[in-house]
Amino acid sequence: MLAPPAFAQTPSATDSGQSLEKRIQGDLEAAGFEIIAASDWSEARLYQTENPRFVILNAPYNSIYGHRAKIEFRIILNDRQILVETKRQRVPGSVDEKLPYVFLNARHNLPELEFVLILDGEGFKPGAITWIKSQAARTPGFNVLAPGELVEWLANS
């Protein structure tokens, strides 16, 4: 029997990004957050819960282009609201070219909504990582984390 072609075994960029999102969702669920699809979310739940711990999936937010965009996660932790964007780049490519757009969207929504960018993979250009981390260092409310750091960051920030 012939083996399938090598390219059939390689996950697509979408699959890779989705697996990162599933990992983070699992970490948040294990930490006691209630996971809710954006279509099932109602702001009224905030007023019905004493210490809210929600994660809204594919949550709408306002982009720099003046329209409603979607982001992987919107975390509601007591009185905090945190947008979480994930970017995975395992091999050299163009994902790192999106980092300035992510940063500008974060600044557009600060300080009402904090922002966490989770970066994963070895394919980012070194200058891209340096640049985005320098932006985080001088922008209160904007944070850059590795995939396994989010739950601990939430507990300690």
NORDAHU-V76409 format. One record per residue. N is the residue number from 1. RES is the residue in three letters. D_FIRST is the distance of its C-alpha to the first C-alpha in Angstrom with 2 decimals. Layout:
n=N res=RES d_first=D_FIRST
n=N res=RES d_first=D_FIRST
//
This chain:
n=1 res=MET d_first=0.00
n=2 res=LEU d_first=3.80
n=3 res=ALA d_first=6.57
n=4 res=PRO d_first=9.39
n=5 res=PRO d_first=12.38
n=6 res=ALA d_first=14.89
n=7 res=PHE d_first=17.56
n=8 res=ALA d_first=15.93
n=9 res=GLN d_first=16.45
n=10 res=THR d_first=20.03
n=11 res=PRO d_first=22.66
n=12 res=SER d_first=25.15
n=13 res=ALA d_first=28.80
n=14 res=THR d_first=29.65
n=15 res=ASP d_first=27.16
n=16 res=SER d_first=28.52
n=17 res=GLY d_first=32.09
n=18 res=GLN d_first=31.51
n=19 res=SER d_first=30.15
n=20 res=LEU d_first=33.33
n=21 res=GLU d_first=35.46
n=22 res=LYS d_first=33.90
n=23 res=ARG d_first=34.64
n=24 res=ILE d_first=38.22
n=25 res=GLN d_first=38.68
n=26 res=GLY d_first=37.61
n=27 res=ASP d_first=40.06
n=28 res=LEU d_first=42.83
n=29 res=GLU d_first=42.21
n=30 res=ALA d_first=42.28
n=31 res=ALA d_first=45.57
n=32 res=GLY d_first=47.13
n=33 res=PHE d_first=46.83
n=34 res=GLU d_first=46.47
n=35 res=ILE d_first=43.67
n=36 res=ILE d_first=44.71
n=37 res=ALA d_first=43.19
n=38 res=ALA d_first=45.62
n=39 res=SER d_first=46.00
n=40 res=ASP d_first=47.31
n=41 res=TRP d_first=49.64
n=42 res=SER d_first=53.41
n=43 res=GLU d_first=55.87
n=44 res=ALA d_first=58.09
n=45 res=ARG d_first=55.85
n=46 res=LEU d_first=57.33
n=47 res=TYR d_first=60.75
n=48 res=GLN d_first=59.59
n=49 res=THR d_first=58.01
n=50 res=GLU d_first=60.12
n=51 res=ASN d_first=57.61
n=52 res=PRO d_first=54.76
n=53 res=ARG d_first=51.30
n=54 res=PHE d_first=49.09
n=55 res=VAL d_first=46.02
n=56 res=ILE d_first=45.72
n=57 res=LEU d_first=42.26
n=58 res=ASN d_first=42.09
n=59 res=ALA d_first=45.84
n=60 res=PRO d_first=48.04
n=61 res=TYR d_first=50.29
n=62 res=ASN d_first=52.48
n=63 res=SER d_first=51.03
n=64 res=ILE d_first=53.09
n=65 res=TYR d_first=52.64
n=66 res=GLY d_first=54.70
n=67 res=HIS d_first=52.04
n=68 res=ARG d_first=50.22
n=69 res=ALA d_first=46.94
n=70 res=LYS d_first=44.48
n=71 res=ILE d_first=43.64
n=72 res=GLU d_first=41.04
n=73 res=PHE d_first=43.67
n=74 res=ARG d_first=47.39
n=75 res=ILE d_first=48.64
n=76 res=ILE d_first=51.94
n=77 res=LEU d_first=53.41
n=78 res=ASN d_first=56.99
n=79 res=ASP d_first=58.90
n=80 res=ARG d_first=56.18
n=81 res=GLN d_first=53.73
n=82 res=ILE d_first=50.90
n=83 res=LEU d_first=48.37
n=84 res=VAL d_first=45.06
n=85 res=GLU d_first=42.76
n=86 res=THR d_first=39.44
n=87 res=LYS d_first=37.88
n=88 res=ARG d_first=34.68
n=89 res=GLN d_first=33.78
n=90 res=ARG d_first=31.11
n=91 res=VAL d_first=31.05
n=92 res=PRO d_first=33.87
n=93 res=GLY d_first=34.50
n=94 res=SER d_first=37.26
n=95 res=VAL d_first=37.54
n=96 res=ASP d_first=40.42
n=97 res=GLU d_first=42.31
n=98 res=LYS d_first=42.71
n=99 res=LEU d_first=44.66
n=100 res=PRO d_first=48.08
n=101 res=TYR d_first=47.52
n=102 res=VAL d_first=46.62
n=103 res=PHE d_first=49.74
n=104 res=LEU d_first=52.01
n=105 res=ASN d_first=50.85
n=106 res=ALA d_first=51.59
n=107 res=ARG d_first=55.05
n=108 res=HIS d_first=55.67
n=109 res=ASN d_first=55.20
n=110 res=LEU d_first=56.99
n=111 res=PRO d_first=59.06
n=112 res=GLU d_first=58.56
n=113 res=LEU d_first=54.83
n=114 res=GLU d_first=53.58
n=115 res=PHE d_first=50.32
n=116 res=VAL d_first=47.44
n=117 res=LEU d_first=44.72
n=118 res=ILE d_first=41.72
n=119 res=LEU d_first=39.82
n=120 res=ASP d_first=36.46
n=121 res=GLY d_first=34.29
n=122 res=GLU d_first=34.89
n=123 res=GLY d_first=34.63
n=124 res=PHE d_first=38.21
n=125 res=LYS d_first=40.66
n=126 res=PRO d_first=43.17
n=127 res=GLY d_first=46.03
n=128 res=ALA d_first=44.67
n=129 res=ILE d_first=44.60
n=130 res=THR d_first=48.05
n=131 res=TRP d_first=49.44
n=132 res=ILE d_first=48.28
n=133 res=LYS d_first=49.42
n=134 res=SER d_first=52.78
n=135 res=GLN d_first=53.16
n=136 res=ALA d_first=52.46
n=137 res=ALA d_first=55.00
n=138 res=ARG d_first=57.76
n=139 res=THR d_first=56.88
n=140 res=PRO d_first=57.92
n=141 res=GLY d_first=55.50
n=142 res=PHE d_first=52.49
n=143 res=ASN d_first=50.08
n=144 res=VAL d_first=46.85
n=145 res=LEU d_first=44.71
n=146 res=ALA d_first=41.37
n=147 res=PRO d_first=39.13
n=148 res=GLY d_first=40.35
n=149 res=GLU d_first=44.01
n=150 res=LEU d_first=44.84
n=151 res=VAL d_first=45.88
n=152 res=GLU d_first=48.03
n=153 res=TRP d_first=49.56
n=154 res=LEU d_first=50.48
n=155 res=ALA d_first=52.13
n=156 res=ASN d_first=54.12
n=157 res=SER d_first=55.15
//
